[in-house]
Amino acid sequence: MSRSSLRVAIVHDWLTGMRGGERCLEVFCEIFPEADLFTLVHKKGSVAPAIERHPITTSFIQRLPFARNRYRSYLPFFPRAVERFDLAGYDRVISISHCVAKGAIPAPGAAHLCYCLTPVRYAWDLQEAYFGRLRGPKRWFIDRTLARLRRWDRDTESRVTQFIAISNHVADRVRRHYGRESSVLYPPVDCARFSVAGGPGEFDLVVSALVPYKRVDLAVSAANRLGRRLLIVGTGPEEKRLRGLAGPTVEFLGWRDDAQIAQLYGRCRVFLFPGEEDFGITPLEAMASGRPVAAFARGGCLETVVGLGDPRSGEPTGVFFAEQTVESLCEALTHFERQKGEIRPEGCRKQAERFNLPRFRDEVRAAFGAL
């Protein structure tokens, strides 16, 4: 059977906005223009035209009350929903999964490639960061739901022919939770959207969803303590609490479009990345704009940011802090101010270009062709 005659299904957890996973999906949709999309929930108009133009099949979650905005409330039903997708007749299944997409059931004999953004974070590693320190009946319900989800997640790994992880950090988690090996295909940064800016910069910058595990509170508290001007782009349930923490040097900008964010990257002094992420696109976007990064020394950013004094080859593009504390971040920012002359905008851009979009397209084609 020729590749052009293969029927391809792409399974994505949900389509409600353009985040890192959706930017990866956009490339898959461009490479496989005849593919059909399957997703738990689709909010029309929320993702790129390259995604929207594909035939999109949603699950029964779509028809439940308030699902388009509160779909996470239906987490206990997610496994059943993804298993009910009818993938009969598809020769290839590609799941882009950070929740349950990898549990889709391919037709007998069909190959299933999972581009694993992460095993379910709130089930395996970050329960408290997502749900807080619950007590009583809510805690019992969440614990029971997540225990069932972990069992299902482990039991369904056999439905995947091949795992491809977004970072070595995620590959380690795939090995630990599923007992499977995976190759690594780094997500793309579209360097063409950004240009290298000159000058010392005007402010520190955070671009993030305002949710607990992102630890934006550390950036706010460090700005308060050091008197540094900080701009925060993003919205989320933590916004009210963060505004309460913020001093006079911190400004919340809410949602901004891609062009506005690109301008802010170019004007910032340093980009702050205080959370632990599986990969992290925003530090690369900052580096594509010639701007350095101050990042927590855990997770995927260790594979993208070259720290001051890092023995790896290549120019430094930022500074790391070892602990998720205000003190550690403040120390890193103080160190950055003393040594920032060692970080060149051109070096930051060169590092970002290692992860550029054309490279991702080529590697996706190669990975799919290997199935």
TORKOLKOL-751470 format. One line per field, with one value per residue (C-alpha): x negated, y negated, z; residue in one letter. Coordinates in nm, 3 decimals, m for minus. Layout:
<rs>
x = [X | ...]
y = [Y | ...]
z = [Z | ...]
residuo = [A | ...]
</rs>
This chain:
<rs>
x = [0.000 | m0.146 | m0.181 | 0.057 | 0.335 | 0.300 | 0.588 | 0.459 | 0.639 | 0.495 | 0.615 | 0.567 | 0.694 | 0.891 | 0.899 | 0.970 | 0.674 | 0.331 | 0.075 | m0.244 | m0.068 | 0.161 | m0.137 | m0.277 | 0.064 | 0.073 | m0.240 | m0.097 | 0.216 | 0.006 | m0.197 | 0.110 | 0.375 | 0.614 | 0.610 | 0.925 | 0.908 | 1.057 | 1.075 | 1.273 | 1.387 | 1.358 | 1.423 | 1.470 | 1.238 | 0.998 | 0.719 | 0.527 | 0.698 | 0.464 | 0.632 | 0.987 | 1.003 | 0.974 | 1.282 | 1.310 | 1.496 | 1.567 | 1.662 | 1.979 | 1.803 | 1.876 | 2.249 | 2.234 | 2.333 | 2.070 | 1.816 | 1.653 | 1.521 | 1.532 | 1.436 | 1.178 | 1.468 | 1.550 | 1.207 | 1.352 | 1.524 | 1.220 | 1.092 | 1.434 | 1.473 | 1.143 | 1.203 | 1.535 | 1.375 | 1.431 | 1.088 | 1.179 | 1.051 | 0.754 | 0.412 | 0.221 | 0.315 | 0.114 | 0.198 | 0.063 | 0.117 | 0.081 | 0.391 | 0.584 | 0.532 | 0.273 | 0.545 | 0.739 | 0.797 | 0.649 | 0.792 | 0.628 | 0.303 | 0.294 | m0.021 | 0.020 | m0.247 | m0.212 | m0.381 | m0.390 | m0.381 | m0.379 | m0.220 | 0.079 | m0.095 | 0.182 | 0.230 | m0.136 | m0.346 | m0.172 | 0.155 | 0.115 | m0.002 | 0.315 | 0.576 | 0.431 | 0.442 | 0.798 | 0.962 | 1.271 | 1.501 | 1.334 | 0.994 | 1.140 | 1.306 | 0.994 | 0.767 | 0.999 | 1.039 | 0.665 | 0.588 | 0.825 | 0.674 | 0.322 | 0.424 | 0.597 | 0.304 | 0.056 | 0.277 | 0.332 | m0.034 | m0.022 | 0.211 | m0.084 | m0.324 | m0.589 | m0.632 | m0.809 | m0.869 | m0.908 | m1.221 | m1.457 | m1.279 | m0.951 | m1.125 | m1.239 | m0.882 | m0.752 | m1.010 | m0.921 | m0.542 | m0.490 | m0.807 | m0.858 | m1.149 | m1.091 | m1.285 | m1.291 | m1.156 | m1.178 | m0.877 | m0.924 | m0.974 | m0.882 | m1.186 | m1.045 | m0.789 | m1.064 | m1.349 | m1.658 | m1.624 | m1.905 | m1.937 | m1.940 | m1.565 | m1.304 | m1.148 | m1.142 | m0.875 | m0.655 | m0.430 | m0.227 | 0.110 | 0.176 | 0.213 | 0.039 | m0.227 | m0.366 | m0.492 | m0.442 | m0.420 | m0.799 | m0.848 | m0.608 | m0.775 | m1.124 | m1.016 | m0.877 | m1.193 | m1.440 | m1.226 | m1.243 | m0.978 | m0.786 | m0.521 | m0.300 | m0.113 | 0.156 | 0.480 | 0.601 | 0.744 | 0.434 | 0.471 | 0.659 | 0.411 | 0.113 | 0.253 | 0.284 | m0.085 | m0.206 | m0.379 | m0.396 | m0.660 | m0.441 | m0.193 | 0.061 | 0.131 | 0.387 | 0.418 | 0.210 | 0.196 | m0.114 | m0.233 | m0.205 | m0.387 | m0.668 | m0.711 | m0.723 | m0.992 | m1.203 | m1.169 | m1.231 | m1.549 | m1.520 | m1.248 | m1.148 | m1.054 | m0.996 | m0.793 | m0.899 | m0.789 | m0.817 | m0.976 | m0.885 | m0.831 | m0.830 | m1.200 | m1.286 | m1.061 | m1.245 | m1.582 | m1.462 | m1.415 | m1.774 | m1.670 | m1.815 | m1.618 | m1.618 | m1.478 | m1.421 | m1.684 | m1.444 | m1.260 | m1.287 | m1.453 | m1.776 | m1.777 | m1.718 | m1.877 | m2.256 | m2.328 | m2.608 | m2.906 | m2.750 | m3.026 | m2.832 | m2.954 | m2.782 | m2.730 | m2.532 | m2.170 | m2.051 | m2.087 | m1.936 | m1.814 | m1.837 | m1.536 | m1.178 | m1.214 | m1.213 | m1.563 | m1.703 | m1.541 | m1.667 | m2.019 | m2.000 | m1.879 | m2.157 | m2.410 | m2.259 | m2.300 | m2.669 | m2.739 | m2.485 | m2.758 | m2.856 | m2.518 | m2.491 | m2.159 | m2.305 | m2.399 | m2.045 | m1.904 | m2.148 | m2.044 | m1.673 | m1.735 | m1.841 | m1.470 | m1.332 | m1.011 | m1.162 | m1.366 | m1.046 | m0.866 | m1.151 | m1.169 | m0.791 | m0.804 | m1.095 | m0.931 | m0.599 | m0.768 | m0.946 | m0.619]
y = [0.000 | m0.337 | m0.602 | m0.832 | m0.573 | m0.523 | m0.643 | m0.843 | m0.934 | m1.193 | m1.183 | m1.490 | m1.534 | m1.856 | m2.156 | m2.465 | m2.694 | m2.721 | m2.604 | m2.405 | m2.077 | m2.244 | m2.402 | m2.051 | m1.928 | m2.209 | m2.067 | m1.714 | m1.854 | m2.025 | m1.710 | m1.484 | m1.703 | m1.411 | m1.294 | m1.293 | m1.443 | m1.294 | m1.491 | m1.490 | m1.853 | m2.113 | m2.481 | m2.605 | m2.884 | m2.831 | m2.668 | m2.741 | m2.720 | m2.433 | m2.232 | m2.360 | m2.264 | m1.893 | m1.681 | m1.681 | m1.412 | m1.489 | m1.257 | m1.245 | m1.486 | m1.761 | m1.723 | m1.738 | m2.062 | m2.341 | m2.100 | m2.353 | m2.554 | m2.308 | m1.986 | m1.899 | m1.843 | m1.531 | m1.372 | m1.040 | m0.991 | m1.068 | m0.708 | m0.580 | m0.872 | m0.818 | m0.442 | m0.499 | m0.665 | m0.439 | m0.404 | m0.107 | m0.151 | m0.370 | m0.229 | m0.472 | m0.637 | m0.930 | m1.038 | m1.364 | m1.295 | m1.463 | m1.306 | m1.015 | m1.038 | m0.761 | m0.524 | m0.536 | m0.187 | m0.138 | 0.112 | 0.457 | 0.436 | 0.056 | m0.117 | m0.365 | m0.630 | m0.831 | m1.170 | m1.187 | m1.538 | m1.374 | m1.087 | m1.233 | m1.477 | m1.521 | m1.144 | m1.048 | m1.334 | m1.665 | m1.583 | m1.845 | m2.111 | m2.066 | m1.996 | m2.153 | m2.002 | m1.877 | m1.716 | m1.511 | m1.379 | m1.583 | m1.435 | m1.083 | m1.134 | m1.281 | m1.010 | m0.735 | m0.892 | m0.938 | m0.584 | m0.447 | m0.676 | m0.557 | m0.191 | m0.260 | m0.468 | m0.190 | 0.085 | m0.090 | m0.146 | 0.174 | 0.001 | m0.211 | m0.074 | m0.337 | m0.620 | m0.939 | m1.177 | m1.554 | m1.551 | m1.318 | m1.427 | m1.288 | m0.978 | m0.901 | m0.934 | m0.707 | m0.448 | m0.482 | m0.473 | m0.252 | m0.043 | m0.150 | m0.304 | m0.606 | m0.816 | m1.195 | m1.455 | m1.806 | m2.034 | m2.329 | m2.698 | m2.910 | m3.136 | m3.330 | m3.485 | m3.652 | m3.890 | m3.962 | m4.285 | m4.504 | m4.712 | m4.610 | m4.545 | m4.725 | m4.461 | m4.098 | m3.889 | m3.588 | m3.432 | m3.158 | m3.017 | m3.133 | m2.794 | m2.666 | m2.436 | m2.714 | m2.883 | m3.236 | m3.332 | m3.293 | m3.549 | m3.791 | m3.756 | m3.793 | m4.111 | m4.245 | m4.166 | m4.301 | m4.590 | m4.463 | m4.557 | m4.244 | m4.204 | m3.895 | m3.775 | m3.514 | m3.435 | m3.159 | m3.067 | m3.191 | m3.548 | m3.683 | m3.534 | m3.656 | m4.008 | m4.001 | m3.911 | m4.169 | m4.491 | m4.814 | m4.686 | m4.398 | m4.446 | m4.194 | m4.221 | m3.943 | m3.767 | m3.894 | m3.771 | m3.621 | m3.946 | m4.137 | m3.862 | m3.865 | m4.239 | m4.186 | m3.918 | m4.163 | m4.432 | m4.219 | m4.211 | m3.845 | m3.584 | m3.408 | m3.039 | m2.929 | m2.609 | m2.254 | m2.172 | m1.866 | m2.079 | m2.449 | m2.644 | m2.993 | m2.995 | m2.910 | m3.190 | m3.431 | m3.304 | m3.334 | m3.703 | m3.720 | m3.732 | m3.528 | m3.300 | m3.251 | m2.900 | m2.644 | m2.374 | m2.084 | m1.938 | m2.005 | m2.347 | m2.169 | m2.044 | m2.384 | m2.655 | m2.675 | m2.813 | m3.047 | m2.829 | m2.525 | m2.287 | m2.195 | m2.339 | m2.651 | m3.000 | m3.062 | m3.163 | m3.202 | m3.120 | m2.841 | m2.842 | m2.517 | m2.533 | m2.653 | m2.924 | m3.302 | m3.308 | m3.081 | m3.281 | m3.610 | m3.470 | m3.363 | m3.707 | m3.875 | m3.641 | m3.715 | m4.090 | m4.042 | m3.810 | m3.913 | m4.053 | m3.692 | m3.627 | m3.754 | m3.800 | m3.622 | m3.324 | m3.300 | m3.309 | m3.043 | m2.810 | m2.859 | m2.781 | m2.429 | m2.370 | m2.556 | m2.459 | m2.313 | m2.069 | m1.950 | m1.896 | m1.685 | m1.474 | m1.417 | m1.290 | m1.060 | m0.925 | m0.852 | m0.694 | m0.453 | m0.296]
z = [0.000 | m0.096 | 0.168 | m0.020 | 0.009 | 0.385 | 0.598 | 0.894 | 1.217 | 1.454 | 1.815 | 2.036 | 2.392 | 2.338 | 2.108 | 2.316 | 2.244 | 2.083 | 2.335 | 2.281 | 2.203 | 1.951 | 1.773 | 1.731 | 1.612 | 1.355 | 1.192 | 1.187 | 1.020 | 0.754 | 0.684 | 0.675 | 0.509 | 0.450 | 0.813 | 1.026 | 1.375 | 1.690 | 2.015 | 2.338 | 2.310 | 2.033 | 2.085 | 1.728 | 1.622 | 1.913 | 1.712 | 1.392 | 1.050 | 0.956 | 1.233 | 1.189 | 0.821 | 0.901 | 0.969 | 1.350 | 1.546 | 1.912 | 2.198 | 2.406 | 2.647 | 2.392 | 2.455 | 2.834 | 3.016 | 3.009 | 2.857 | 2.625 | 2.920 | 3.209 | 3.034 | 3.301 | 3.542 | 3.340 | 3.394 | 3.525 | 3.186 | 2.968 | 2.931 | 2.823 | 2.583 | 2.401 | 2.377 | 2.200 | 1.897 | 1.596 | 1.433 | 1.216 | 0.863 | 0.959 | 0.873 | 1.093 | 1.422 | 1.557 | 1.910 | 2.049 | 2.414 | 2.751 | 2.903 | 2.751 | 2.372 | 2.379 | 2.503 | 2.175 | 2.031 | 1.683 | 1.437 | 1.437 | 1.241 | 1.240 | 1.363 | 1.649 | 1.703 | 2.023 | 2.030 | 2.407 | 2.549 | 2.893 | 3.079 | 3.267 | 3.501 | 3.755 | 3.786 | 3.825 | 3.961 | 4.022 | 4.199 | 4.471 | 4.228 | 4.021 | 4.288 | 4.603 | 4.950 | 4.951 | 5.252 | 5.321 | 5.046 | 4.769 | 4.854 | 4.860 | 4.521 | 4.358 | 4.501 | 4.379 | 4.034 | 3.987 | 4.106 | 3.844 | 3.581 | 3.664 | 3.630 | 3.298 | 3.173 | 3.251 | 3.114 | 2.779 | 2.689 | 2.484 | 2.236 | 2.122 | 1.861 | 1.924 | 2.173 | 2.071 | 2.361 | 2.346 | 2.563 | 2.745 | 3.063 | 2.926 | 2.786 | 3.141 | 3.265 | 2.985 | 3.090 | 3.458 | 3.424 | 3.117 | 3.107 | 2.744 | 2.558 | 2.337 | 2.093 | 2.138 | 1.896 | 2.034 | 1.966 | 1.733 | 1.790 | 1.489 | 1.486 | 1.191 | 1.428 | 1.632 | 1.565 | 1.770 | 1.962 | 2.084 | 2.397 | 2.763 | 2.796 | 3.003 | 3.231 | 3.336 | 3.162 | 3.235 | 2.969 | 3.130 | 3.223 | 3.577 | 3.743 | 4.058 | 3.911 | 3.690 | 4.011 | 3.885 | 4.254 | 4.273 | 3.997 | 4.167 | 4.506 | 4.358 | 4.176 | 4.504 | 4.695 | 4.437 | 4.317 | 3.958 | 3.704 | 3.601 | 3.331 | 3.335 | 3.027 | 3.085 | 3.261 | 3.489 | 3.828 | 4.014 | 3.889 | 4.191 | 4.437 | 4.237 | 4.217 | 4.593 | 4.623 | 4.373 | 4.468 | 4.266 | 4.022 | 3.894 | 3.610 | 3.479 | 3.105 | 3.070 | 2.735 | 2.442 | 2.083 | 1.923 | 1.765 | 2.094 | 2.283 | 2.025 | 2.084 | 2.461 | 2.426 | 2.230 | 2.496 | 2.804 | 3.008 | 3.108 | 3.066 | 3.389 | 3.382 | 3.742 | 3.686 | 3.605 | 3.251 | 3.031 | 2.758 | 2.757 | 2.436 | 2.587 | 2.687 | 2.326 | 2.202 | 2.430 | 2.307 | 1.946 | 2.031 | 2.158 | 2.523 | 2.810 | 3.041 | 3.419 | 3.472 | 3.745 | 3.697 | 3.642 | 3.346 | 2.977 | 3.000 | 3.097 | 2.736 | 2.576 | 2.792 | 2.829 | 3.175 | 3.273 | 3.359 | 3.188 | 3.076 | 2.762 | 2.434 | 2.314 | 2.439 | 2.758 | 2.705 | 3.062 | 3.428 | 3.640 | 3.999 | 4.193 | 4.425 | 4.376 | 4.638 | 4.623 | 4.770 | 4.499 | 4.219 | 4.367 | 4.387 | 4.023 | 3.911 | 4.109 | 3.949 | 3.608 | 3.658 | 3.743 | 3.448 | 3.183 | 2.958 | 2.885 | 2.718 | 2.362 | 2.179 | 1.877 | 2.092 | 2.227 | 1.875 | 1.754 | 2.034 | 1.955 | 1.589 | 1.686 | 1.755 | 1.455 | 1.277 | 0.954 | 1.165 | 1.336 | 1.006 | 0.873 | 1.188 | 1.196 | 0.837 | 0.921 | 1.237 | 1.068 | 0.769 | 1.002 | 1.117]
residuo = [M | S | R | S | S | L | R | V | A | I | V | H | D | W | L | T | G | M | R | G | G | E | R | C | L | E | V | F | C | E | I | F | P | E | A | D | L | F | T | L | V | H | K | K | G | S | V | A | P | A | I | E | R | H | P | I | T | T | S | F | I | Q | R | L | P | F | A | R | N | R | Y | R | S | Y | L | P | F | F | P | R | A | V | E | R | F | D | L | A | G | Y | D | R | V | I | S | I | S | H | C | V | A | K | G | A | I | P | A | P | G | A | A | H | L | C | Y | C | L | T | P | V | R | Y | A | W | D | L | Q | E | A | Y | F | G | R | L | R | G | P | K | R | W | F | I | D | R | T | L | A | R | L | R | R | W | D | R | D | T | E | S | R | V | T | Q | F | I | A | I | S | N | H | V | A | D | R | V | R | R | H | Y | G | R | E | S | S | V | L | Y | P | P | V | D | C | A | R | F | S | V | A | G | G | P | G | E | F | D | L | V | V | S | A | L | V | P | Y | K | R | V | D | L | A | V | S | A | A | N | R | L | G | R | R | L | L | I | V | G | T | G | P | E | E | K | R | L | R | G | L | A | G | P | T | V | E | F | L | G | W | R | D | D | A | Q | I | A | Q | L | Y | G | R | C | R | V | F | L | F | P | G | E | E | D | F | G | I | T | P | L | E | A | M | A | S | G | R | P | V | A | A | F | A | R | G | G | C | L | E | T | V | V | G | L | G | D | P | R | S | G | E | P | T | G | V | F | F | A | E | Q | T | V | E | S | L | C | E | A | L | T | H | F | E | R | Q | K | G | E | I | R | P | E | G | C | R | K | Q | A | E | R | F | N | L | P | R | F | R | D | E | V | R | A | A | F | G | A | L]
</rs>
